[in-house]
Amino acid sequence: MRKIALLTSGGDAPGMNACIRSIVLTSLRFGLEVYGYRHGYNGLLQQEYLTLRAKKVENIIQRGGTILHSARCHEFKSDEAAKIAAKNLDTLGIEALLVIGGDGSFRGAAHLAKHWEGQVIGLPGTIDNDIYGTDATIGYFTAIETALDSIDKVRDTADAFERLFLVEVMGRQAGFIALSAAVASASDQILVPELVKNTDDELENILAHIEAVKKRKGASSYIVVITENLWPGGVTHLSEILSKKTNIECRPVILGHVQRGGSPVSQDRLLATKLGAYAVEAALAGENRVMVVERNQKVATAPIELAWQQQKPLDPYLVKIQQEFFDLLNRP
Ligand code: F6P
């Protein structure tokens, strides 16, 4: 193998730059030429690329975002688009394409593989942590820190006013950020898609618990951490309902895209560095249609399809502890 290419796709995640750096340095170590496509799959369709040398990846390990830029490319779902991409890769003589992104980006890679003879390898990069088969995804740890820092700050003002706060965190359809940030901040309640089956029943639950806490402690702050896209009408709507029904002022806080930014924490930099290096080694070993993963501190490859065919479960022990503490502290 002489030439390898990479791109970042979908929602950016802190640590993507660390991963780019690791891919570039490992490739150079093996004497490969490295091409970086800009703007995700859009760049692949437009043949928008740059050659990546060691100088290009200096001083980027600590930076959030992605120096290659990212995009969501809906057009890439078509066979025509995959064929154009295959032709562009062949024109440059590229033998392996590494894709840093989430499950949507991996679907794109698998789709390309149907029309291209080169190898495709996915590297899990998303704050959502919703990729089955890897203990964590690049960016997840930093997103928890960001959410945690915000919830700690919300707690100060919530305490001062003895108010209810609903803090909405990202995660798309997965509760990993919510669970971790809620447990680490000792938030009072957590609402995640994996555990909330019926929002009408859940509303009754929330009200009963707030009432129980009010009886036990008197006026106090109460923080609920909730995953985005979960509540019909959103957290602003839920906050209005809670204010009315409890007679306690309730405020919604939507953390939003701040969770995607910032300098990656050490765990994300290290994971990104390991997965980046391992992806190049996997490419050199001839692997194809796989993603690189880390389980129990061991890097490995897994079929790329697992990313969308299997749902990654929340950490059952963390869920259990959270529920036990919740039951203890919210007992009527
Ligand atoms: O997948 C990462 C993510 O940040 C999700 O948590 C969120 O739902 C989504 O991307 C937001 O996407 P966009 O930046 O396109 O609005």
Residues whose N, C-alpha, C, O or C-beta is under 5 A from the ligand:
A	BS01	F6P	G11 T126 D128 M170 G171 R172
